[in-house]
Amino acid sequence: MQMIDPHIHIDSRTREDLASMATAGITAVVTLTYYPHLHLPITSQTLLDYFERATKFETWRGKQELIDVYVGVALNPVNIPPDYERVLAAIPKYIAEERVVAIGEIGLEPGSQTCPDLTRQKEILRAQLKMAKEYGMPVVFHTPHLDKETWVEQYLELIAQAKVEPSKVVIDHADASVTKKVFDFGCNVGITVQPWRGLRPQDAAKILKDCDLNSVLIDSDCNITLPSDPLSVPKTALEMKRVGFSEDDIKQVVFKNPVRIFNLA
């Protein structure tokens, strides 16, 4: 079965990881913006160089292992440089690139070391939602690890204010406490299966039993700073089969939904 991992950070993955993903059935990924900045300076040029690497080098690198790499560009709330306006001004240029399929990941993060000011974070979030509306781009939201209901309520309010089409929005890192609220609003739910989050494939399969399978994604959020599993999507697909989901249901979640949401070729 073909599978897509719709939220990874491909720069953290070795060629061997990509080969294992392809062997397990992953044929495409969406790599989102996250720069591992801890103890490193970050400027607007840092992120512009990151966008260049993602759209040019990482797309090529994926092809070597028969994986189509698509890209999301954004100002991630944990990666906000002092001169962030320059990055916001450059995002429309990258949106026009063939392999860029989303604005993300965006959101609010109280633990941000680069911009602890949540008011400033919210201003940046609004600016990116405005772009999403203007260019008709899908948006992927990062949800903080704790108190998810509070953050999701804020996100839904901001989405409504920006008049962004909910069907183009993914609220990622969701759990059972917020899925109904997200579905009722018309957005897509992203379930991140990742060791450090304590969410295993078995846990994801259990959450999926109460989900609208036409509006949910499974992803690994593989990154370089926290324990991750590049095979989270195929492992969850196998667990779904183990607990009785049909092949059609599994394909809907791990392939058809990301194709639709991100308008993948």
N, C-alpha and C positions, 0 to 999 in steps of 0.2 A: 504494500500500500504506500502511495506517495504521501509524504508528510511535510509540513512547513513549521519551522520554529519562528513565530512572529515577533519575538523580542529576545535578541541576544546582543552581545557586544563582541563582535567578531575579532577585534584586535587582541582579545584575551585568549583566543583559541589557537592552538598549534595546528599545523597541517595534519598531524596524526589525529587530532580531535575531529577535524573536518572530514577526514577519511572515515572515521568511525561513524559519524553522523550520516554520511552518505550510504555506508554499508547498512545502516539500520533503516534506511528508507527516506531520510530527509533530503528533499530535492531543492529546497529553497529556504532562505532565512531573511528576516528583516533585522538589520543591525541598527540600533538606535544610539543616539548621542549620549555618551557618558565618558568623561575623561578622568582617569584615576589620579587625582590631583594631590592626594595627601602628601604633605611635606615638599610639594613642588609648587613653584610659582605658576600662575595661570593668567594669561592675557587674552585679548581678543584674537591675536595671531595664533595662539595655541589652538584655539577652537577652529579657526579657519584652516589651519594646517590639518587638523583632525578631519574636517569635512572633505578636504582634498584626498586624504589617505583613504577615507571610507568609500568615496565615490569612484576613485580611480584604482588604487592598489588593492583594496579588500575585495572589490567586485571581481578583479582579475584573479586574486588568490583563491576565491571560492570556486571559480570555474575550473581550476586545476584539479579539484576533487568532485567535479560535476554537480556543484551546488550553485544555484542562482542566488546572488546576493543583492538584496534591495536595501535601501538606506532610508532612515529617518533623521532629519536634521533639526536641531533645536538648541535652545538655551535650557539645559537641564538645571533644576534649582540647586543642585550641589556643585555646579560648574559655572558660576557667574563671575566673570572677571570685572575689574573696576571699570574698564572701558567697554562694557557689554553692549552699548548702543551700536557699536561697529558690527557686532555679530548679528543683531537684529536687522540691521540694514542689509546684510549680505544674504540672509536666509532666502529671500525671493529668488536670487540668482541660482541657488542650489535647487530650489523647488522646481525650476525649469529643466533640471537634468533628468535624463531618461530613467535612471535607476533610483531616483528619490521618489518615494511613494507615501511619505508621511511626515508630519511635524511631531517630533517626539524624541526622547520622552520629556514631557513638560509636567508642571505641577507645583506643589508646595512641599517643602521639606524643612521641618523645624530644626533638624540637626545639621543643616548646611553650614560648613565652615567658611565658604567663600562669600555667602550672603545670608547672615542670620536674621536680617530684617525681613519679616514676613510681609510687611506692607510693600516693600520693594519687589519681593518675589511675586506678589499678586499683580503688580503693575506689569511686570515682564510676562506673566501668564496671560493677562488680558491682551497684550500686544501680539502674542503668538496666536491666540484665538481669533483675533481680528484677521491675521494672515490666513488662517485656516478657512475662515468664512470667505475671504476675498478670492482665494485660489481654489476653493473646493477640495481642500486636502484632508485626508483622515488625520486624526490626532490621537496620540497615545499618552495617557496620564500615568505618571508615577504616583502611587498611593503610599504614604508613610506607613511604617511597620505597625505602629500602635494607634489606637483610637480611630480606626478606619471610618467608622460611621460619621464622625465629625468632619473629616477631610472630604469624604465623598459628598456630603451635603453642601459643602462650600463649592466643590467642583460643579455640581449640578446647577447651582445658582449662577455661577460664572458662565457656564455653557448656555443657559437660558438667556442671560443678559447679552451675550455675544451673538445670539441667534445662530449658533452653529447647529447643523443638522445632527441630531443625536445618533443616527445610524452610522455616522462617520467617526464616532468617538469610541475609543477603548479605554475603560477604566481598569488599569492593570494592577497586579498584586492584590486582587480582590479576595475576600474569603466569604464564608457563609453568612456573616453578619451584614453584608452589603449587597449581595447579588440581587435580591428581590427589588431593592430600591433602584439599582442601576437598570435592571430590565424594565421596570415600570416606567422609567423615564425615557426609555427607548435607546439607551446606549448599549454597547457591547461590553461584556465582562471578560477580563483577562485573568486567568488563574496561573500564578507562577509557581511551578514545582521546583523547589530549590532547597538543598539541605539546610542552609543557615536559617531559612524561614520556618523550618520544621514542618514543611508541607510535602508529603511523600506522594508518589503516584497513587497509592491506595486512598489517601485523603482526598486527592483531586477527583478520583472516580466517585467517591461518596458525595462530594459537593455537586458533581455533574448530574446526579440523579434528580436534583431539585432545580435544574437549570433549563432555560430555553436553549436547546441545543443548536438553534439557528443563529444565536447571538453570543456565543462564548468561544474563547480561544484558550489554548494551553501553551505555555511558553516556559523557557528555562531561565531567562535573564542571566545567562552565563556572563560573568564578568571576572575581572582580574583581582579584585580585592576581597571577595567573600566566597565561601565554598559553594560551588555550582556543579551541575551535572549536565553536560552537553547532550545526554541521551534522555533528558526528562520527557520530551514529547513522545518518542517511541515507547518508553517504559510506561507512560500513562495510557497510551493507546492499547498496550498489551493488558494493562490492568482493567481497562474498560471492557475488553473482550472477556477477561476472566470473570467479571461480575455480571455479564449478561447483556451488555450493549451490542446492538447489531453492527455488522460491517458498515452499513449505510450511516448509522449514527456516528460511528468512530470517524469515518471519512468526512462527515459534515464538520466535525469539530477540528480535526487536525489538518484538513486540507481545504475544503470548500469555503469555510468561513474566512480564513485569511485571504484566499484568492478574491473573494467578494469585497471584503472590507478595504483591502489595499489595492484593489483593481490590478492584480498581478496578471502578467501576460500568460 
